[in-house]
C-alpha cells in the first residue's frame, strides 16, 4: 500500500555548474525512477541558514509531495546521502488525501 510523504531537500548550489531547475528535474527523475509518484514540487527559493553547519551558509529548499511504498523512503534517503547536490533531507509521512464526497440532492 502506498503512503503519502513529504520530502524536504536542501540543495547545494555552491560551485555547481547546473542550474537549480536542472538539479530539481534530475532529482524528480530519481524519485520517479525508484517508483514514487510525484504529486507536487514546491520550489521554496534560496535561504540563509540561521547558523553555519558545515561548509555551507545557505541552500535552495525544495519540497516534494509524493506517494510511495514505505520501504522506498529509506532507499531514497540512502541514495541522496551519496548525492553531492543534496545537502540535507527530511521525510515525513502525511495523512491520506481526502476525497471530496458528492452530496446527494433530494
N, C-alpha and C positions, 0 to 999 in steps of 0.2 A: 504494500500500500504506500502510495506517495504522500508525503507531507509537504507543507509549505514552509519555506525557510527564507530568512533574510540574511544576506551576506554583505557585511560592510568591509570593503577593501580600501586600504590606503596605498596609493601608488607612488613609487619613487620616480620622480622626473629628473632628478639631478644627474647630469652627464649622460642623458639618454637622447639619442637622435630621433627616436619615434615621437610622433605627436600623441597627445593624450587620447585622441579619437582612435588612432590605430591600436594603442595599448588596450583600450576598453573593448574594441571589436575582437582583438585576439583572445582576451580573457573570456569574453562572452562565448566565443567559439569553443574554448576549453570546457566551459560549463556544459554546453550542448553536446560536445564530443563524449563526455562522460555519462550522458543520459539525463541531464537536468533539463527541465522545460522552463525557460525564462519567461516570467510574466511582465516584469518591469525592470528598467535600468534607470536609476536616478543619479545623474551627474551632479555632485554637490560642490564642485569647484575646489580650488586650492585653498588650504587653510594652514595657518601657522600653529604649531603645537604650543601648548601652554608651557612646556619645558622641553629641553632638548634631550631626547632619549636615544643616544647613539650618535650617528654621523649626520642625521637629517634634522632640520629645524621646521620643515613644512612638508606637506604631501597633498596629493589630489585624492579626494574622497569620492568613492563610487559605491552606491548601494544597489545590490541585486536582489530582487524578489523572485524566487524560483520554486518549482516543485521537483522533488527528488525522493528517491528511496533513502531511508535513514542511514544506510551504510555509506552513501555517496559523500556525505559531509566530511567524514574522516579522510576519504580518498582525495577530495578537493583540498582539504587542509594540508595534507602531505605534499600534494603536487605544487601548490602555490608557495609552500615554505621554501622550495628549491628555486622559485622564480625570482630573479633579481628585481623585476619591475614591481612586485608586490612587497611593500614594506611591512604592513600589518594586515591582519584579517580577523574577523569576528563573525560567527554564525549564531543565529538564534531561530528556534522553531516558532512558527506563527500559528495562530488559530486557523482552522479551515475557512475558506472564503464563503461568506454567506450568500446563498442563492435567493434572490427575491421570489417570494411566492405570489402567485396570481390570486387576486381577490375574486371571489365569486359574486357576481351581481345577481340579485334576486328581484 
